């Protein structure tokens, strides 16, 4: 694919400052006009003087109008397969064979808007942008050829698709069933990709779960909030905890967690279907105490305008957690909202400590797993923040 015959768009004079510094996006207000092209059209981007800058995907319906594929004037016809293959090979150097892993992470793998998780027998694919939607057949073919899975499931139900003018949809591309089984950090899971959140398991906490295993949890009591399929609490039980309480508002998630506990041969679990914010005061009123609490909620800040609301929610949530911890207990508190800066998240934890009247020590920051790589030119790829805290008094 050569830049010459492609439709062309042009930056305004002085536009695209971040793009020139390496960022892969160009916003609509940085362009000198928005041509009437179909969403996802592959185009060439020029500077204000007509000089070539990049090849990428253009969407006139989106605020993010241009997403870079390459800054070279030519793009291989097989670039989809080549990039998925390269990304998969890179993961093999850091994730054990047979382990569930993310093999494509959007812009970090130069495939903007594409997410692929490999569960061994099944591969879950998510297309978030019109550009990747237009390459759907090439993506499906590459996944089939590279991974030879029994199942390929497209999980295109993210609200991000609506911003691209795309419908939400999920469908089985290959295979007889969307139910799959997999291994993750030595634990066994079985779940339905069609009913899962996002692309299945939340694989981005892999290294943070490993850190949990380093604590002495023998005989301890754990609380896993917003537990989903139970990775945190199961890790605690696998590390010697005598008991773990799993709390989630989703009955389906708890059923999957119960199945995972059974498959992994773990005992000492209690499961509670409840809204976490409603259940925390009840635990406090009942005098319950825990040695380790995992607070891993969904994104509270979906956009920049929700940051202050998110701050209050994180403060309230983690204040409740701190009140339930025994002296010497550990709080593992996460935020998966890119729009919540790490400094502001830490401030919410500091306020939570003050309001709970606990003396708290910050131990260290955890980050997203290595199969969710952060591109230095794309700060939006760094979204996960996990704080490890210790209750002194």
C-alpha atoms as one frame of an Amber mdcrd trajectory, in Angstrom:
protein
   0.000   0.000   0.000   1.696   3.141  -1.274   0.815   6.645  -0.073   0.558
   8.088  -3.593  -2.892   6.784  -4.665  -4.471   7.192  -1.226  -6.954   9.973
  -0.369  -5.094  12.777   1.379  -5.814  14.934   4.410  -3.773  17.901   5.563
  -2.765  19.465   8.862  -3.540  23.100   9.546  -0.582  25.414   9.676   0.878
  24.930  13.142  -1.382  21.926  13.807  -0.435  18.473  15.038   2.118  19.469
  17.681   1.755  16.234  19.639   1.708  14.211  16.426   5.040  15.724  15.395
   6.442  14.623  18.768   5.438  11.026  18.083   1.839  10.762  19.274  -0.229
   8.556  16.901  -3.426  10.655  16.889  -4.543  13.792  15.081  -7.739  15.521
  16.227 -10.355  16.999  13.917  -9.583  20.594  14.958  -5.970  20.111  13.815
  -6.946  19.372  10.210  -7.429  21.806   7.350 -10.890  20.552   6.464 -12.715
  17.266   6.956 -13.264  15.488   3.617 -16.349  13.348   3.029 -14.770   9.919
   3.303 -16.191   6.728   4.774 -15.234   6.103   8.421 -12.057   4.048   8.635
 -10.727   5.004   5.196  -6.979   4.526   4.862  -5.475   7.906   3.957  -2.181
   9.760   3.691  -1.593  12.667   6.086   0.324  15.698   4.793   1.685  18.747
   6.539   0.294  22.216   5.760   2.630  22.523   2.809   1.652  19.194   1.270
   4.635  17.182   2.469   3.964  13.554   3.422   3.782  12.697   7.145   2.048
   9.335   7.652  -0.436   6.693   6.502  -3.329   5.963   8.819  -7.058   5.503
   9.327  -9.375   8.487   8.979 -12.797   8.912  10.564 -14.769  12.121   9.904
 -17.280  11.132  12.616 -14.741  10.980  15.419 -12.956  13.697  17.408  -9.840
  11.581  16.892  -9.846  11.932  13.117  -6.559  10.244  12.225  -4.825   7.230
  13.786  -1.348   6.411  12.554  -0.443   3.087  10.970   3.025   4.047   9.703
   5.175   7.137   9.118   6.701   5.525   6.065   5.301   6.166   2.592   4.534
   2.503   2.057   2.629  -0.092   4.081   2.928  -3.801   3.378  -0.314  -5.427
   2.119   0.185  -8.055   4.846   0.919  -5.570   7.645  -2.005  -6.788   9.775
  -0.682 -10.348   9.962   2.918  -9.158  10.326   2.140  -6.887  13.253  -0.083
  -9.381  15.067   2.626 -12.013  14.596   5.358  -9.701  15.864   3.303  -8.698
  18.900   2.591 -12.354  19.707   6.277 -13.267  19.485   7.147 -10.440  21.884
   4.632 -11.776  24.435   6.145 -15.242  24.268   9.364 -13.853  25.743   7.596
 -12.599  28.883   4.527 -14.826  29.421   4.858 -18.608  29.981   3.546 -20.842
  27.203  -0.023 -21.937  27.865  -0.839 -18.884  29.991  -3.661 -16.527  29.024
  -2.136 -13.361  27.622  -2.876 -10.187  25.703  -1.171 -10.379  22.331  -2.276
  -7.061  20.816  -2.734  -3.833  22.780  -3.893  -1.240  20.283  -1.606   1.696
  19.614   1.207   0.119  21.653   1.420  -2.546  18.943   0.824  -0.045  16.102
  -2.664  -1.444  15.489  -4.867   1.411  16.763  -8.149   0.212  18.207  -7.365
  -3.520  18.090  -7.275  -5.730  21.195  -6.564  -9.472  21.059  -6.428 -11.872
  24.006  -5.121 -15.413  23.540  -6.695 -17.980  25.878  -5.146 -20.992  24.178
  -8.177 -22.778  22.752  -9.969 -19.493  22.139  -8.977 -16.022  20.961 -11.014
 -12.948  21.884 -10.881 -10.000  19.475 -12.142  -6.461  20.035 -12.358  -3.817
  17.312 -12.707  -0.332  18.790 -12.173   1.877  15.734 -13.613   2.204  12.251
 -10.154   1.617  10.801  -9.803  -1.780  12.433 -13.425  -2.583  11.580 -12.482
  -2.178   7.920  -9.664  -4.704   8.411 -11.939  -7.205  10.186 -11.542  -9.994
   7.632  -7.761  -9.615   7.509  -7.633  -9.679  11.322  -9.790 -12.821  11.537
  -7.678 -14.564   8.897  -4.416 -13.611  10.621  -5.661 -14.782  14.036  -6.781
 -18.106  12.580  -3.477 -18.661  10.783  -1.188 -17.513  13.602  -2.935 -19.118
  16.593  -5.019 -21.974  15.104  -7.646 -21.628  17.857 -10.818 -23.693  18.146
 -12.748 -20.485  18.814 -12.499 -16.899  17.562 -14.924 -14.534  19.273 -15.414
 -10.874  18.363 -16.299  -8.891  21.521 -17.275  -5.580  19.928 -19.545  -4.301
  22.684 -17.482  -1.376  23.986 -19.062   2.082  24.205 -15.921   3.380  22.461
 -17.355   2.031  19.206 -20.244   4.478  19.453 -17.755   7.368  19.366 -16.538
   5.933  16.060 -20.056   5.659  14.638 -20.004   1.861  14.973 -22.704  -0.426
  16.387 -22.097  -2.606  19.422 -22.028  -6.267  18.481 -20.537  -9.552  19.627
 -20.425 -12.730  17.586 -18.797 -16.131  17.237 -16.597 -16.043  14.129 -15.253
 -19.575  14.497 -16.169 -22.540  16.679 -19.223 -24.146  18.196 -19.356 -22.311
  21.525 -18.130 -19.094  23.158 -17.394 -20.950  26.415 -13.673 -21.455  26.957
 -11.228 -22.607  29.617  -7.757 -21.250  30.305  -4.905 -21.005  32.793  -3.832
 -17.728  34.370  -1.009 -17.611  36.915  -1.502 -21.289  37.728  -5.233 -20.867
  38.351  -7.936 -22.451  36.190 -10.867 -20.580  34.685 -13.883 -21.443  32.585
 -16.179 -18.695  31.303 -18.349 -17.557  28.430 -16.683 -14.936  26.234 -20.127
 -13.720  25.146 -21.056 -12.865  28.748 -17.645 -11.625  29.914 -16.722  -7.997
  30.465 -14.387  -6.498  27.863 -12.388  -9.328  26.272 -12.617 -11.905  29.070
 -10.202 -12.089  31.992  -8.593  -8.920  33.328  -5.021  -9.860  32.447  -3.480
  -6.471  33.211  -2.919  -7.237  36.917  -0.608 -10.205  36.284   2.551  -8.789
  37.911   0.547  -7.212  40.756  -0.988 -10.601  41.533   2.559 -11.971  41.619
   3.444  -9.327  44.215   0.511 -10.450  46.367   2.016 -13.933  46.420   5.133
 -12.482  48.074   3.191 -11.519  51.224   2.873 -13.956  54.127  -0.825 -14.769
  53.871  -0.808 -18.107  55.669  -3.901 -18.326  57.865  -4.998 -14.797  56.882
  -8.434 -13.502  55.863  -8.955 -11.757  52.497 -11.668  -9.546  51.001 -11.960
  -9.288  47.209 -14.183  -6.349  46.160 -15.569  -6.006  42.622 -14.163  -9.517
  42.380 -15.366 -10.361  38.845 -13.904 -13.849  38.252 -11.990 -13.778  41.532
  -8.310 -13.499  40.557  -7.287 -11.482  43.638  -9.052 -13.611  46.247  -8.014
 -16.834  44.527  -4.395 -15.670  44.568  -4.707 -15.028  48.314  -6.160 -18.512
  48.900  -3.518 -20.078  46.661  -0.899 -18.258  48.783  -2.161 -19.756  52.036
  -5.036 -17.527  53.175  -7.544 -19.526  55.216 -10.579 -17.571  54.011 -11.611
 -15.146  51.270 -14.843 -13.236  50.803 -15.690 -12.381  47.178 -18.114  -9.489
  46.559 -19.615  -8.465  43.218 -22.967  -7.156  42.020 -22.975  -9.568  39.063
 -24.445 -13.023  39.638 -22.829 -14.233  36.387 -19.397 -13.078  37.516 -19.781
 -14.842  40.858 -20.868 -18.043  39.122 -17.713 -17.898  36.987 -15.630 -17.220
  40.124 -17.251 -20.187  41.865 -16.402 -22.395  38.887 -12.802 -21.143  38.891
 -12.450 -21.890  42.610 -13.706 -25.418  41.986 -11.417 -26.000  38.984  -8.439
 -24.624  40.924  -9.179 -26.780  43.973  -9.357 -23.835  46.374 -11.293 -23.947
  49.641 -12.336 -21.286  52.148 -14.299 -19.019  49.807 -17.552 -17.190  50.494
 -19.326 -15.359  47.662 -21.650 -12.401  48.156 -23.829 -10.795  45.485 -24.078
  -7.141  46.474 -23.251  -3.588  45.502 -19.854  -2.987  47.106 -20.702   0.519
  48.355 -23.804  -0.847  50.070 -22.007  -3.859  51.537 -18.966  -2.149  53.060
 -20.939  -0.368  55.841 -22.630  -3.676  56.726 -19.272  -5.394  57.123 -18.125
  -2.556  59.373 -21.322  -2.678  61.437 -20.896  -6.429  61.880 -17.370  -5.927
  63.209 -15.718  -7.839  60.370 -11.938  -7.581  60.001  -9.601  -8.639  57.212
  -5.844  -8.999  56.819  -5.775  -8.066  53.137  -8.347  -6.206  51.047  -8.391
  -5.915  47.266 -10.154  -2.849  45.870 -10.233  -3.127  42.076 -13.333  -1.307
  40.779 -14.325  -0.594  37.177 -13.218   2.729  35.698 -14.862   5.544  37.660
 -13.513   8.250  35.314 -14.691   7.404  31.802 -13.651  10.879  30.655 -11.877
  13.959  32.001 -15.180  15.540  33.061 -15.788  12.667  35.499 -12.489  12.999
  37.399 -13.860  14.840  40.446 -16.714  12.359  40.824 -14.212   9.529  40.455
 -11.970  11.063  43.119 -14.850  11.032  45.611 -15.759   7.454  44.711 -12.169
   6.216  45.187 -11.905   8.095  48.482 -15.184   6.678  49.796 -14.392   3.147
  48.633 -10.898   2.979  50.083 -11.911   4.718  53.304 -14.372   1.875  53.802
 -11.646  -0.660  53.035  -9.201   0.863  55.509 -11.794   0.678  58.298 -12.089
  -3.079  57.746  -8.376  -3.863  57.881  -6.695  -5.300  60.938  -3.568  -3.695
  62.337  -0.732  -4.632  59.988  -3.195  -5.363  57.180  -2.600  -4.715  53.488
  -4.786  -2.725  51.097  -4.280  -3.274  47.371  -6.144  -0.390  45.714  -6.415
  -0.006  41.943  -7.626   2.524  39.416  -7.949   1.509  35.762  -8.985   5.021
  34.664  -6.433   6.738  32.420  -8.194  10.041  33.170  -7.405   9.688  36.887
  -3.775  10.856  37.279  -1.658   8.782  39.628  -0.981  11.817  41.838  -4.712
  12.496  42.239  -5.440   8.831  42.942  -2.771   8.907  45.655  -4.369  12.065
  47.066  -7.709  10.244  47.307  -5.966   7.460  49.249  -4.346   9.982  51.578
  -7.734  11.549  52.283  -9.236   8.095  52.815  -6.551   7.352  55.406  -7.230
  10.637  57.234 -10.996  10.135  57.254 -10.692   6.533  58.425  -8.276   7.631
  61.162  -5.764   4.966  60.210  -1.995   5.338  60.135  -1.138   4.089  56.643
   2.177   3.475  54.903   2.593   3.470  51.153   4.619   0.415  50.069   4.908
   0.654  46.279   3.109   1.218  43.000   2.083  -1.646  40.783   1.519  -1.137
  37.048  -0.191  -2.902  34.196   1.205  -6.215  33.049   4.042  -6.397  30.554
   1.690  -7.802  27.908  -0.057  -4.384  28.067   3.045  -2.385  27.011   3.234
   1.363  27.439   4.339   3.371  24.414   6.451   6.378  25.411   4.879   8.387
  22.581   1.350   7.399  23.643   0.779   8.191  27.347  -2.851   7.048  27.043
  -1.504   3.475  26.968  -0.490   3.814  30.641  -3.767   3.552  32.493  -3.504
   1.111  35.420  -2.396   2.267  38.867  -2.255  -0.180  41.785  -1.190   1.066
  45.216   0.038  -1.343  47.897  -0.602   0.128  51.349   0.007  -1.126  54.904
  -2.090  -0.264  57.950   0.196   0.532  60.899  -2.437   1.525  63.475
